[in-house]
Amino acid sequence: MSTELTDLPLLPIFLASVALILLAGELGRRLGVRRSGKGGDNVTTLEGAILGLLALMISFTFAMSLNRFEARRDAVLAEANAIGTTALRARLLPAPHDRESLALLREYVRLRTEQNGGDLAPAAQRTAAARASAIHEALWQHVKAVAATSNAMVPTGLFIQTLNEMIDDQEKYVIATHNRVPNIVLIALYCIAVVASAFTGYAGGLESRRSRLPVYVMGILVASVILLIQDLDRPSSGFIRVSQQPLLDATASMAGFTD
């Protein structure tokens, strides 16, 4: 069983983080009430320092997750372009390899769209991945047969080049989906958020006139931002998904090709 935070459902993570952060704030406030009137001149300074550290940590982690999201988006576009170019150059191959290669590429782009969409069950994902690898091999067999029997090495070489790029771009996307924000970074972010909430609550307890509302609002906002960070870091689940429109456009374009 995986222990990665990015593999856990988002809603339970959000509810648990809100409860933990607000509980820390309430415990800090109660401790502050007990210490009220016994000093604590440095609490405000420490509160500002820990909140500044929390802001820095959130911005750092958000930048990490956003960079990974953009890498996955760029990988989808690169793969769609490579598939489209490979399909165009497949039409230059002699019959029947042109027709059969186009049929394989149409199936391949459909498989890749389904895989990247994240709606397939794990067993179906493994089946689709195995079929995609089989299509790679089938395309290579076609180009080997063409190279062995045809003297038209320019179109064959062009097809080989883009087929290589298509396979490489698929691997780049797979690597991008496995490149997540490290678990330790997210845990550190949660720990700092809990400590910051406790310090804010403690400072509020020392000043009995300070309302609980700012602590609660801060806790919910921080938990929401951390939820956004984890959502961005999920390649195939959550509320924010990488658009598969480039692959859909490639599918539509290839549907218009004549065999």
C-alpha positions as CSV (number, residue, x, y, z in Angstrom):
1,M,0.0,0.0,0.0
2,S,1.4,3.4,-1.0
3,T,2.2,6.0,1.6
4,E,2.4,8.9,-0.8
5,L,0.1,11.7,0.2
6,T,-0.6,12.4,-3.5
7,D,-2.2,8.9,-3.8
8,L,-4.7,9.5,-1.0
9,P,-8.2,11.0,-1.7
10,L,-8.3,14.8,-1.7
11,L,-11.5,15.3,0.4
12,P,-10.3,13.3,3.4
13,I,-6.9,15.0,3.2
14,F,-8.6,18.4,3.2
15,L,-11.0,17.6,6.1
16,A,-8.2,16.1,8.2
17,S,-5.9,19.1,7.5
18,V,-8.6,21.6,8.4
19,A,-9.3,19.7,11.6
20,L,-5.7,19.4,12.6
21,I,-4.8,23.0,11.9
22,L,-7.9,24.4,13.7
23,L,-7.3,22.0,16.6
24,A,-3.7,23.3,16.9
25,G,-5.0,26.9,16.9
26,E,-7.6,26.1,19.6
27,L,-5.0,24.3,21.8
28,G,-2.6,27.2,21.3
29,R,-5.3,29.7,22.4
30,R,-6.2,27.7,25.5
31,L,-2.5,27.6,26.5
32,G,-2.3,31.4,25.8
33,V,-5.3,32.0,28.0
34,R,-3.6,30.2,30.9
35,R,-0.5,32.2,30.3
36,S,-2.3,35.5,30.0
37,G,-0.8,38.1,32.3
38,K,2.5,36.2,32.8
39,G,4.5,37.9,30.1
40,G,5.0,36.9,26.5
41,D,6.5,40.0,24.8
42,N,8.2,37.9,22.2
43,V,5.2,35.9,21.1
44,T,4.1,38.5,18.4
45,T,7.6,38.4,16.9
46,L,7.6,34.6,16.8
47,E,4.1,34.6,15.4
48,G,5.2,36.8,12.5
49,A,8.3,34.8,11.9
50,I,6.5,31.4,11.7
51,L,3.8,32.9,9.5
52,G,6.5,34.3,7.2
53,L,8.1,30.8,7.1
54,L,4.7,29.3,6.2
55,A,4.2,31.8,3.4
56,L,7.7,31.0,2.0
57,M,7.1,27.3,2.2
58,I,3.7,27.5,0.5
59,S,5.2,29.6,-2.3
60,F,8.1,27.2,-2.7
61,T,5.9,24.1,-2.8
62,F,3.3,25.7,-5.1
63,A,6.0,26.6,-7.6
64,M,7.2,22.9,-7.5
65,S,3.8,21.5,-8.2
66,L,3.0,24.1,-10.9
67,N,6.3,23.3,-12.7
68,R,5.4,19.7,-12.7
69,F,1.9,20.4,-14.0
70,E,3.3,22.5,-16.9
71,A,5.8,19.7,-17.7
72,R,2.9,17.3,-18.1
73,R,0.9,19.7,-20.2
74,D,4.0,20.3,-22.5
75,A,4.6,16.6,-22.8
76,V,1.0,16.0,-24.0
77,L,1.4,18.7,-26.7
78,A,4.8,17.3,-27.8
79,E,3.4,13.7,-27.9
80,A,0.3,14.8,-29.9
81,N,2.5,16.7,-32.4
82,A,4.8,13.6,-32.8
83,I,1.8,11.3,-33.4
84,G,0.3,13.7,-35.9
85,T,3.6,14.0,-37.8
86,T,4.2,10.3,-37.7
87,A,0.7,9.7,-39.2
88,L,1.4,12.2,-42.0
89,R,4.7,10.5,-42.9
90,A,3.1,7.0,-42.7
91,R,1.1,8.0,-45.8
92,L,4.4,8.2,-47.7
93,L,5.1,4.5,-47.1
94,P,4.3,2.0,-49.9
95,A,1.1,-0.1,-49.7
96,P,0.0,-1.9,-47.6
97,H,2.2,-0.5,-44.9
98,D,0.8,3.0,-45.2
99,R,-2.8,1.8,-44.6
100,E,-1.8,-0.6,-41.8
101,S,0.4,2.0,-40.1
102,L,-2.3,4.6,-40.1
103,A,-4.7,2.1,-38.5
104,L,-2.2,1.4,-35.8
105,L,-1.6,5.1,-35.2
106,R,-5.4,5.8,-34.9
107,E,-5.7,3.1,-32.3
108,Y,-2.6,4.3,-30.5
109,V,-3.7,7.9,-30.2
110,R,-7.1,6.7,-28.8
111,L,-5.2,4.6,-26.2
112,R,-3.0,7.4,-25.2
113,T,-6.0,9.8,-24.8
114,E,-7.7,7.2,-22.5
115,Q,-4.5,6.6,-20.5
116,N,-3.7,10.2,-19.9
117,G,-7.3,11.0,-19.0
118,G,-7.0,9.1,-15.8
119,D,-10.5,7.5,-16.0
120,L,-9.2,3.9,-16.6
121,A,-9.0,1.4,-13.7
122,P,-5.5,0.2,-12.8
123,A,-6.0,-3.1,-14.6
124,A,-7.3,-1.3,-17.7
125,Q,-4.3,1.1,-17.5
126,R,-1.9,-1.9,-17.6
127,T,-3.8,-3.4,-20.5
128,A,-3.7,-0.2,-22.4
129,A,0.1,0.3,-21.7
130,A,0.8,-3.2,-22.9
131,R,-1.2,-2.6,-26.1
132,A,0.6,0.7,-26.7
133,S,4.0,-1.1,-26.5
134,A,2.6,-3.7,-28.9
135,I,1.7,-1.0,-31.3
136,H,5.2,0.4,-31.1
137,E,6.6,-3.0,-32.0
138,A,4.1,-3.4,-34.9
139,L,5.1,0.0,-36.3
140,W,8.7,-0.9,-36.1
141,Q,8.1,-4.2,-38.0
142,H,6.3,-2.3,-40.7
143,V,9.2,0.2,-41.1
144,K,11.7,-2.7,-41.1
145,A,9.8,-4.5,-43.9
146,V,9.7,-1.3,-45.9
147,A,13.4,-0.6,-45.4
148,A,14.2,-4.1,-46.5
149,T,12.3,-4.0,-49.8
150,S,12.1,-0.3,-50.8
151,N,14.8,2.0,-52.2
152,A,12.8,5.1,-51.1
153,M,14.9,5.7,-48.1
154,V,13.9,9.4,-47.7
155,P,10.2,8.8,-46.7
156,T,11.2,5.7,-44.8
157,G,13.9,7.7,-42.9
158,L,11.5,10.5,-42.1
159,F,9.0,8.0,-40.8
160,I,11.6,6.3,-38.6
161,Q,12.7,9.7,-37.2
162,T,9.2,10.8,-36.1
163,L,8.4,7.3,-34.9
164,N,11.4,7.6,-32.6
165,E,10.2,11.0,-31.4
166,M,6.7,9.6,-30.8
167,I,8.0,6.8,-28.6
168,D,10.4,9.1,-26.8
169,D,7.7,11.7,-26.1
170,Q,5.4,9.0,-24.6
171,E,8.2,8.0,-22.2
172,K,8.7,11.7,-21.3
173,Y,5.1,12.0,-20.4
174,V,5.3,8.8,-18.3
175,I,8.3,10.2,-16.4
176,A,6.5,13.5,-15.9
177,T,3.6,11.8,-14.3
178,H,5.9,10.1,-11.8
179,N,7.7,13.3,-11.0
180,R,5.8,14.5,-7.9
181,V,6.5,16.9,-5.0
182,P,8.4,14.8,-2.5
183,N,6.4,13.4,0.4
184,I,8.7,15.0,3.0
185,V,8.1,18.5,1.5
186,L,4.3,18.1,1.9
187,I,4.7,16.7,5.5
188,A,7.0,19.6,6.4
189,L,4.4,22.1,4.9
190,Y,1.7,20.5,7.1
191,C,3.9,20.7,10.2
192,I,4.7,24.3,9.7
193,A,1.0,25.1,9.1
194,V,0.1,23.4,12.4
195,V,2.8,25.2,14.3
196,A,1.8,28.5,12.8
197,S,-1.8,28.0,13.7
198,A,-0.8,27.1,17.3
199,F,1.3,30.2,17.6
200,T,-1.5,32.4,16.2
201,G,-3.9,30.8,18.6
202,Y,-1.5,31.2,21.5
203,A,-1.0,34.9,20.7
204,G,-4.8,35.3,20.6
205,G,-5.1,33.7,24.0
206,L,-2.7,36.1,25.5
207,E,-4.8,38.9,24.2
208,S,-8.2,37.9,25.4
209,R,-10.0,40.5,23.3
210,R,-8.6,38.9,20.0
211,S,-11.3,37.0,18.2
212,R,-11.0,33.3,17.2
213,L,-12.3,34.1,13.7
214,P,-9.0,35.1,12.1
215,V,-7.3,31.9,13.3
216,Y,-10.1,29.8,11.8
217,V,-10.1,31.7,8.5
218,M,-6.4,31.4,8.3
219,G,-6.5,27.7,9.0
220,I,-9.1,27.0,6.3
221,L,-7.3,29.2,3.8
222,V,-4.0,27.4,4.4
223,A,-5.6,24.0,4.2
224,S,-7.2,25.1,0.9
225,V,-3.9,26.2,-0.6
226,I,-2.2,23.0,0.4
227,L,-5.1,21.1,-1.2
228,L,-4.5,23.1,-4.4
229,I,-0.9,22.2,-4.3
230,Q,-1.6,18.5,-4.0
231,D,-4.3,18.7,-6.7
232,L,-1.8,20.3,-9.2
233,D,0.6,17.5,-8.4
234,R,-1.8,14.7,-9.4
235,P,-1.5,13.8,-13.1
236,S,-4.7,11.7,-13.5
237,S,-7.0,12.5,-10.6
238,G,-8.4,15.5,-8.6
239,F,-10.1,18.6,-9.9
240,I,-7.3,20.0,-12.0
241,R,-6.4,17.9,-15.0
242,V,-4.0,18.4,-17.9
243,S,-6.1,19.0,-21.0
244,Q,-6.0,16.2,-23.6
245,Q,-7.2,18.5,-26.3
246,P,-4.0,18.2,-28.4
247,L,-4.5,14.4,-28.6
248,L,-8.2,14.8,-29.4
249,D,-7.2,17.2,-32.2
250,A,-4.7,14.7,-33.5
251,T,-7.4,12.0,-33.4
252,A,-9.8,14.3,-35.4
253,S,-7.0,15.1,-37.9
254,M,-6.1,11.5,-38.5
255,A,-9.8,10.6,-39.0
256,G,-9.8,12.7,-42.1
257,F,-6.7,10.9,-43.6
258,T,-7.4,8.7,-46.6
259,D,-5.8,5.3,-46.4
